[in-house]
């Protein structure tokens, strides 16, 4: 039997990593072995690590005590099957560990996907337990594997955020401020709001000096401000703040500047993870964590199962085609290279114009 290669992250110090080689596990009835071909690494994966305990991301693919396998979106091929419904050779898209293979337990099956039914994943968000079966998908979608790994999970979150804001009539806000707008989820949200002409909301993006021209070239914001320029935001206007950066100090600054006109404040990501931490006791709306699967579950009840996800996927594909013009895809291979680029993401050293596809 071949060996399994994985990259583990120290859950107390994310910069510490270790490559792990172990023997393959023997499949049980109903399981499939998936050779993981490639996966994306983005700042979103840093957010998965940051909220790994709170939301359960570390629980998808358990590791030894004190260590974790960061979850990633990618593609793989079924190389061994003990499920009568999933054939060897099927190509899958979904939630994987940083590894060269994993074992999935096949649960409920549809023509275009199946659900993982492993007991330790039973109470985790359903959207992460779904594995897309690609054989019957349109050719146009099958040719977008890199873009799907890099953008779809992020742009789907952007769309669900946009739906959350519209579902709540923007909490009465006239403008939306997006922290770390250079992140894919950030500029995706900005674009969806901008495209909604009926809403008429002004979009202000906050970013660093090095990323300002990138965001301006995208043309998704009415105004792009640098960190430290928060006082330029009109405090007399009711404002919804969407925090992609997890920067507690920035949240405090904005709340104190906008006071009671901060009518919504939600944290989505953690690109500035070392400043992360929810602030409390601030003027205006109480900051809270946004969990996309909760809005998806609400819309599944409102509209029927899968409707919001389908809308989000179609919007993501369109946005991904546009975004790919501004982003150059790079490929990294092997545990050392993946560990190095992971540390670069932790240190905010990866420019938003770089799209990282990795494999072990």
N, C-alpha and C positions, 0 to 999 in steps of 0.2 A: 504493500500500500504506500501511496505517496504521502509526503509530509504536508501539513498545513502551515502556511506562513501568515503571521498576524503582527500587527503593530499595536502595542498596549500603551496607554497613557496613565501616568501616575495621577490619581484623583486628588491628591493633596498639592501637587506641583505639576501643572499641565506641561511645563517645559521638559519634564523628565519622561522619556519614552524608552521602551525596550522592545526589540524584535523578538518574537516568540515562534519557535518551531515545535510542532507537536504532531503525533501520529493522527491520521484520519480516524474519525469515529465510525463505527459500524452502523449502518442505517437500520432503523426499525421500520415496521410496517407503516405505510403512509408517509414516509419521509422521502425527500429528494436531496441529492448533493448538487450544489451549484458552484461551478467554477466562476469566480468573479473576474470578469474581463477588465473592467475599468470603472472608476468612480470619480466624482467631482470632489474637490476640496474648496470650500468657500468660507467666508467669515461665519456663515450659518452654522458650520460644524463646531466653531468655537462656542456659539450659543448653545448647541446641544450639550457640550461638555459643562458649561456654566450651570445649566439647568438640569443636568443629568440626574441629580437626586430628587429635585423638586417635582419634575415631570416624569421621570422614569427612563430617560434615554439610556442610562447605564444598564438597565435591566433587559434590554432587547437581546444582547449577546453577552452574557455574564463572563467575567474574568475572575482571577484570584482576588482575594481581599486586598483592598487598597489600589487596585488597578482597574482600568476600564477599556472598553473598545469603543472608540468614537464612531457614531453612526454616520453613514454617508449614503448618498443616492447614486446608483450606478446600474450597470448591466452585467448579466452573467448567463451562462448556459448550463442546462441540466446535463450532468455527465453520468449520473447514476440515479435510478428511480425505483422505489418500492411503493409507488402510488400507481394504481391502475389507470388513473386519469391524466397523469403528467408523463409525457414521453421523454426519453433521452434525446437531447438535441434541441429541446424547446429553449427559446431565448426569453429572458425575463428582465423586467425593469422594476427596481424597488429599493428598499431600505436594507443596506448591508453593513457589515463591519469593515474596518480597514484590514482586509485579509485577501488571500487568493482563493478562498472558498468558504462556504458555510453550508450548514444543513438546515433545511426548512421542513416544517411539518404541515402537510397539505390538509386544509380544512374545507370549508365550503368553496365550490368551484363554479365559475361562469365561463362562457366562451372566451372572454377577454381578460379574466383575472382569477386568482384564487387567494384565499385568506390563509395566513399562517395560523395554525391552531395549537402551537406549543403552549403547554400549561402556564409557563412562566410569563407568557405574553398576553394572557387572557384578559387582564384588566387594563391593558395599555391601549392607547388611542387607535381605533380601527384603521384610520388612514395610513398608519405606518405598518400595519400588518397585511396590507394588500400588495400583491405582486402581479404586475401587468404581464399578460401573455401576448407576445408581440406578433405571432404568426399571422393573425387576421387583421392587423392594423393597416391603415392606408400607407402606401409607399412614401408619401411626402413626410409622414411622421416617422417612419422607420429610418429615414435618412438624416434625422436630427438627433442622433443619440447623444453626442457631446452637448449640444444645446439643451437637450432634455435633462441631462444630469446637472448641468451648471445652473440653468435658469428656472426650469419648471417648478421645483419645490419652492423657490424664492418668489417667483412671479405669481404662483398660486397663492402664496401667503399674502402677497401684495393685493391680489384681487379680493381675497377674503377680508382683508383689512378694509379695502374700499367698500365692500358690501356691508361690513360692520358699521362703518361711518354713515353710509347712506341709509341703512336700516334704522339708524338712530337719528336721522336728519342732522348729522354732524353735531349733535348735542347743542344745536343752536349756533355753532361757530360760523364765522364768515371767512376765516382763514385757517389753513392747516400748516403747522410748522413740523418739518420732518428732520430729526436729528440723524446724522450720518447718512445723508441723502445719496452719497456716492455708492452706498451698498446696493446690491441688486434689488433687494426687497424695498429699499428706500426709493430708488428712482422708478421702480415699477409702480409703487403706490402713487408717486407724483404724476406719472404719465396717465394712470387710470383716472385720477381726479381731474387732470387737465382736459382729458377727452370728454368728460361729462360736462358739456357746456351748460346744461340746464341747472346744474348745481351752483355754478358761478362762484366757486370758492377760490380764493387766492392761495397759491402754494409757495411757501418759503422753505428753501432747503438750507440746512447748516452742514458745513463740511470744512475740511482743512485746506490750507493754501495749495498744497500739492494736488488736490483733487478738484479744485474749483473749475478749471478749464474743461475737464472731462464732463462735469455735470452741466456746465453751460452749453457744451457742444450737443448734449442730448436734447436740450430745449424743453425739458419737462417741468421747469419751475418758473414762476413769475419773478422770483428774486432768489439769488444764491448769496448767502452770507457766510463769512468765516466765523469759526469759534472765536469768541471774544467780541463779536459785533452784535450780540443779542439785543443791545439797547436800541438798535435800529428798527426792531420790530415794534409796530404801533401798539402800545399797551391799552389803547382805548377800544380795541376791536376784540370781540369774542373769538377765542382761539382754541383749536384742538391740537394737542401736541402728540406726535407719534415718535417715540424714542427708539431708534434702531441701534443706538450705541451703548445703552446700558450705563451711561455716564451720569452718576448720581449728582456730581457737582453741577453739571449742565442743567439737570432737572430742577435743582434748587434755584439756580440763577433765573431760569425762565419763569418759574412760579412766582418768585419774588418780584420779577419785572412786570408780569401780566396780572398778578393779584387775582381778584375774583373773575377776571375775564379769561382765565384758564379754565375752560368749561369741560375739557376732557384731556386726560394725561395717561397714555398707555405705553408700556415698555414691551418691545417686541424682540429685539436682538441684544447682543452684547459685544459689539465690535470693540468697544473701549472697556473690556471686561474687568480690568484692574480697578476701574472706578465704579464697578457695578454695585448695586445695592439699592433697594427701593427706599426712597425718601418718604417721610411721613410728617404730619403736622405742618404742612405747607399751605399757603393761601390758595384758593381755587379748588378744583376737583382733586380728589384723592388719587394719587398715582396708583395704577394697577397693572398687572401683567396680562398681556393679551395672548390667549391660547387659541390658535386658529381652529383646531378640531372642535372646539365648543361652538363656534359660529357655524361651522359645517354641519354639526349635529342639529343645530336650530333650524337651518335651512332645509335639512333633510326632512324635518317634520313639516315645515312650511310648504315646501315645493315638491317633496318626494325624494327618495334616496338617489343620490348621485347627480342631481340636477345642478347644484352649485358647483360641484367638482368638474362637471362637463363644461359649464360656462367658464370656469377659471382656467381649465386646460386649453380651451380654444383661444382665450385671451392671452394666455401665456405663450402659446405657439406663435401668435402674431407678434407679440412683444419681443420674443426671443430672436425672431428673424431680423428685427430692426436692431436690437442690441448687439447681435453678432457682428455688425459692421464696425462697431467701436471696440470690440474685444478680441484680442488675439489668443488663441488656444495654445497652451504649452502642455507637454506631456512629461511626467516624471515617473520613474520606474524604480522599484526596489525600496526596501524598508528604510535605508539611510536617507535616500532622496525624499521620501514621503515624510519622514521625521523632520527633515530640515525645512521643508516648505510649511509643515504644520507650525513649527516655531516661528517662521516668518509671519504667518497669519496671526499668531498670538501677539507678535510685536508690531502689528499693523504695517508690515513692510511690503505687502503685496498690493501693487497698484490696482485700482478697479478695472483698468484696461486689460488685465491679465486674467485668462480663464485657465484654471489648473485642472487637468485630467490626470489621474494617477492610477497606478496598478502595482500590486506586489507579485 
